[in-house]
Amino acid sequence: MSGAPSISPEALEAAFARVRPLILGHGGDIEVSDISAEGVVNIRLLGACKACPNMAMTYVGPIRSYLMDVDGVTDVRCEQVNVGPKALDRLARRLGARPIPAAASPVP
């Protein structure tokens, strides 16, 4: 697995510690469902977040932004977000969040 990014569990947990209070405050939670060898972190939203109409905004705003700040994380994806990458990128830019590459998709 030479050249694969190394993601510190402590750094990842610190990023979750920043975003989790926002999610818990709305009756939801977040968990990591998978981390690929390429550094792609797949997350799953739980509780009230599963049916929230603002799920895409929460994903591209605080969740993706905080997790992308972790060394070794190359992308953050959430299969529950059913919005195309162009729309997610527009939303991210409006929120002042990290842009979403046009070729990327929130679905693994």
N, C-alpha and C positions, 0 to 999 in steps of 0.2 A: 504494500500500500504506500509506496514511495511517492512523495509529492502531495499526498492527501492532506488537507488542512486539519490542524489539530484544534479542537474546540475545548477550552477549559470548562469543566463542569461548574467550577466556582464562578467564572465570569458569566456563564449562561444563567446560573441561579441568581446572580446579582441583577441581570437584565429582567428576569422574571419578577424579582422583588420590586422593581420599579413599576412594572406594568400591572402586576396582579392586584394591588389595592384598587385601581380604577375598575378592573373587571369585577372583583368581589363586591364593590360598592353598588353594582347594578344587578346583583344576584347571579353572576356567572362565574366561570373559572376558565383556566387555560392549562393545557398540558402538552408536552412534546410527545408526538406519536412516533417520530422516527428522525434520525439524523443520518444522512447519507455520507459515504466516504468522501464525497465532493464538497461537503460542508453545507448541504441543504437541510435546513431544519423544517420539518413538517409539524405543524401544531394542530390541535383540536380544541375547539371552543365548547364549553360545557355549560349546563344550567340555562339561565335565561338568555345567554349569548347565542344559543343554538337557533333561536327564533327571532332574534333582534333585527329590526329593519335597518339598523345602523352597523351591522356586522362588517360590511366592507370598509366603512370609515374607521372603525376600531382596528381592523386588520392593517390597513395601509398607514394609519396614523401611529399610535403609540406602540402597538405590538411589533410590527415589522421594523419600525425605526429603532426601537431599543434593542431588538435581537440582532439587527444588522450591524450594530455598533460593537458586537462581540467579535474579537479576533478569530478568524477561521470560518465564520459564518458567511457563506457566499450567496445565500438566498433564504427566504422564509416563505413557506407555502402553507395554505390552508384549503383543504379540499371542500370545506363548507362554503367558501366564498364563490358564488356562481356569477362572477362578473368578469368580462373579458379584460385582457391586459391593457388595452388602450384606455378603457374607462377607468380602470384602477390607477393608471398612470396620471390621468387628468385629475382624479380625486387626490392622489398623493401630492401633486404639484399645488393644488388649491390649498391643501392643508400645510404646505411647507415641509412635507415629509420627503423621504428619500424616493427618487423617481423609480418607476418600475420599467425595466427593459422591455421594449416592444415584443421581443421574442419570448419573454418569460410568461409563465402562466401560474396562477395561484393553485392550480391542480397538478399534483405530481404525475 
